[in-house]
Structures are given as C-alpha cells and as structure tokens.
Amino acid sequence: MISDTPGVISQFGVRILTMDDRHIGVGAGVIIIKGNQTLLTKRKGSHGEGTYGSLGGHVEFGETPTDAVRREAMEELGVTLKNINFVSCTNMVKYGKHYVDITFFAEIETGEPTIMEPGRIESVGWYKLTNLPSPLFEPVRIALDAYKNKTSYFEVQ
C-alpha cells in the first residue's frame, strides 16, 4: 500500500521513507591522480550511466565527506587513499537529481584498482589528463576545471 505522503511507502503498518524527486542529496567524490594521469570508471546502473567518472557516492548520516570517499574507494575499487585534499563544492541539478557534491583529489595508498561493484562500474582505467575520455560525468569535469582555474564553488542547473 502506498501512502499519500510523498516519499513514504506504508505497508503492513510500517512507514518506509524513500527518496522522492524533491530530495537533495549530499555526494562526495574523489579524483585519483598519479603523475599526469587520472583513474576513471565508466558508470552504469546509476545517474550519469555511460559517462566516465571518479569514485564516490552518498555521504551517509554521521559520516564526514572524507570518510565517505575513503569508504567508497574501498567499496568500489578495493583501494585505500592518502593525501585527500578538497577541490570543489558544486550545487548541481542534473541527470534528474539535485546534489550538493563535494569533490577531493587523492592518491592511492594501498591496493590495485579492481572493480568490486560490477553492477555499478563497467570499466576502470588510467587516462592522461590531456586526453580524457568522453563523456565525462559532470561533477568530474567541474572538479578538473576547478583545479585548472583555481575556483572552488559552482552552481549548475
């Protein structure tokens, strides 16, 4: 049974909160840099499917954005991170979603990038910063521009 309250499904007397179209998410992403290359994944099964992105996801309740990127790096590619540094914050309404996205740069501390979530990642590879694949996931494109132009806040609609 579905309730009349947006974002709530009620079944067997239990209310289950769901995300609706008016939900604003907080995302945290990390762009891995090694020399003149960056590690990118081809996204699948989520918004921005078919684009090349970095690692990241939702910031969970009680979690810091840097804890979120550490967790996502381990969950998605089985790597730990070091030298995590803030790059940009973006208020983005795109791909049918509204997110405040916080992006960092980091280096791999341990592990070899291995697809751990094949339902969400189609491929992973190192790409020269001067020859990136297309299309880029918008938050990654913005973060790379932020680094290049020394800007840290963006609004995208």
PyMOL commands that set and color helices and strands:
alter all, ss='L'
color gray80, all
select helices_A, chain A and resi 65-77+138-149
alter helices_A, ss='H'
color red, helices_A
select strands_A, chain A and resi 8-11+14-17+24-34+37-43+52-53+55-58+80-94+97-110+121-128+153-156
alter strands_A, ss='S'
color yellow, strands_A
deselect
rebuild
show_as cartoon
